[in-house]
């Protein structure tokens, strides 16, 4: 098989957006996945922007996004289509439509919609590790084929465009090696303080810099506390600063105390731990 040639001009296509700040390693991972047309598997602790990355890619490339949130009961088949037998039965008893045409009751799932879309889409498969252990391999089987047959009608759906696939994981369980081999992988590190300040500035462009500085220092001190059970995330910091601004809390008060802790800490044990440390 001849070696696939990667267009150098097409390689660097994603550089973040005005509202989603990136670094070189994240941009490189996204652009590798785009060039190779492979799924991008993104890991990182909650709140590091895994889901928002797919939205940013959608915005930057002008491609519509389809979001598939995975649950413990999700199967790869669910992503292709479902046959709504309940609705057909209801229509047969109470409706006045033609229930003989099964096609009226075939509803495409996220994969089916991505395959049948007229233009290339971003398909976000969110929290893949929540599903059964067989789900990742079944999923990639369907993505490799880029087509499926509706068994009830015999209709074949063939992808018009290969979707840009972003898969997120919170590391709740190990993913199969066969699945990992066929993905481009990136782990989103938690932002350093200077990058975090830039992220906050994106969300709060009119905020006083001294308040950002003090809030970020307090935030990282919380994350570094020993024995903390749930460390606050980026989104919780952004929300906390929003509350501080609305309440008129200044830098000086943050030096003395940390108001509105319920925005940052979500475990009773963590609140008690902070109180004990600050006594």
N, C-alpha and C positions, 0 to 999 in steps of 0.2 A: 504494500500500500504506500503511495507516495506521501512524503512528509507534508503535514499541513503547514502552509505558509501564513504567518501572522502579519497582517498589515500594520506596519509601525505607526502610520498615521491614525489608525483606528484604535491603537492600544491605549493611549491616554485619553479617555473619554469622560471619566468621572473625576471631578475635583471638589466635590462637596457642593453645598449651596449657601446662600446668604444666611440661612437659618440652621444649617447643619455643618458644623466645623469638623474637619477631618485632619489626619496626619498622613505622612507619606506611605506608611505601611498599610493603612486601611485603603487608601486610594489604589495602591499597587494590587491588593487582593481583589478589589472590585474589578479593576481593569483586566486582571488575569482571567477572572471568571467570564468577563464579557468577551475577551479575545478567544478563549477556549470553548465558549458556549457550554460551560459546565455550571452546575449549581454552586452557589457560594454559601458555605456553612459558616455561620457566625455564632460564636459563643462569647460569654462575658457575664458578669454578675448582673442581676436585675437593675434596671435604671441606667445602663451605660449606652442606650440608644440603638439597640439591635433592630427593633421594629421601626424606629424613625429612620434608620439607614435605608430601608426599602422605600420609604416614602420619599427620601431625598434622591435616590436613584431614579424613581419615577418622575420626580419634578425635573431633575437635571437632563434626563433623556427624552422628556416629553412623551413618556409611555404610560398608559393607564395602569393602575395597580389593582390587583385582585388579592384580597386578604383571606387566607385560609387558617383560622385559629384551630389548632389541633387539640382534641380532648382525649381522655383515656379510652373512649369507645370508638375513636375515629379509625376508619379503614381506608386503604387506598382507593377501593371501589367507590367510596362515598365522594371522593374527589372527582370521579368521572361523571357519574349520573346517578339519579335515584328514580325509581318507578313508583309513582304515587298511587298505589293501589287503593288507599283509603279514599282519596278524592274521587277516583273512578267509581268506586262502590257507591259513594254518596250521590254522585251525578246519576248513576244508574237508577237509584231509588227515588231521588227527588228532583233531579235536574231535567232539562229539556234538550241538552246537547247530544251530540253523537259520541257515544262512549265506545264505539267500535274501533275508532282510530286511536291506538295505544300511544301514538306519538304525542298526543295532547297531554299525556300524563308522564312523559319523560322529561325530567328537569336536570339540566347539566349542573354539576358541581363546579368548584373552583378550577380544577384541572380541565374539565370539559369546556368551561367558558374560555380558559386561556388558549386551548387548542383551536377552538372555533372562532376566535376573535379575528377580525379583519386586519388588525395591525398588531405589532409586537407589544406585549404587555409585560409588566413586572408581576410575578407571582410570588407572594410572600407566604411561605409555609411556616407558621409561627408556633414555636415551642414543640418541635418534632419529638422531643424526648418524653412528652406526656403520653404518647400512644404506646400500643403493644410493641414488643421487640421486633416483630415481623414487619411492622409498618414501614420503616425506612427502606428496606430492600424492595418491598412491593412497590413503593413510591417510585424509586429509581427505575424499576422495570418499566413502569408506565412512561416515565420521562424519556427513557432511552428509545422506546418505540415511537413516541410522539403520535400515536393513533390508538383508537380503541373501537370496539364493535358493541353496539347496543344489542344485547342478546334477544330482547323482546321483539325487536323489529328487523334485525339483521343490518341496520344502517351502520356504516363505518364513518367515524369522525377522524379526519386526518388534519394534523396541525398545519395551518397556513404559515405561521411564523413560530420559530422556537422561542418560547417565553424566557425572559430573564428571571431565573429562579433564585430567590433568597430564602435560605432555611435558617431559622434561629433555634438555639438550644440553651437551656439553663443548666445543663450538666446534671439533670436529675437521674439519668441512667446512662450507661455506656451505649454507644451506637455501634452497630456491626462494622467490622473492618471493610467488608465489601462496599458498604455505603460510603465510608470515609474515603476509600480509594478513588471514588468517582466524583468527589467534591473538591473545590478549592476551599481551603480552611483559613479562617482568621479569628483570633481572639482579641476582643476589644478590651484593652487595658483601661482601668479606671483613670480618668484624666488627672494630670498633675495640676497643681494649684494655679499656675499661670494660664493654662488652657481652660481651666474651670472658670476663671474670671472672664475670659473671652466669651465662653458659653453663656454665662450669666448676663453679660453685656448685650448679647444678641437678643435675649428675652426681655431685658430691662434697659433699653438704650439711654434712658434719661436718669438713671440711678446715680447717686453720688459715689465717686470712686472709693472714698474712705469707708462707706458702708459695705461695699463689695468686699474690700480688703478684710475688714473685721469679721464679716459674716463667713467668708471663706475660711479664715483661720479657725473660727469656732467650729465650723462644719468638719474640718479635717481633724480637729482635736477630738470631736465626738467619734468619728470613724476609727480613730486610733485607740479608743478606750479599751482596756483589757476586759475580756469576758463579755463584750457586747454581743447580743444575739442577732440583731438585725441592724446592720450598718445603714445609715441613711444614704439615699441614692441622689443622682444628679437632679432628677425631676423633683424630688422632695426639697432639695436646696433651692431650686427656682421658685417653688411654691412658698417656701419659708420667707424668702426675700420679698416676694410679692406681699405677703402678710405684713412684714416689717414696714414696708413702704406705706401701705394703706393705714397702718396704725401710727405712723410718724415716729417709729423707733429709730433713734440715732446710734452712731458708733459708740458714744459714751455709755449708753445703757447696756450695750452688748458686752462691754468689758466687765460690767458688774454681774449681769445675769443673762440667761437665755430664755426670753419669753416665747410663748406659743410652741412649746416643745412637742405638742401633739402632732405638729406638722412634720417634724423630723423623726421622732422616735415612736414606733408603733407597737412596742412590747412593754408591758408594765414592768418587767424585770429590768429593762434598760433604763427606764425613767428612775426607778429606785436606785439603780447602780450609780447613775449620774448624781443624784441627790447625795448619796453617801460619799462620793468622791469630792464633791464641792463643799461639804460641811467643814 
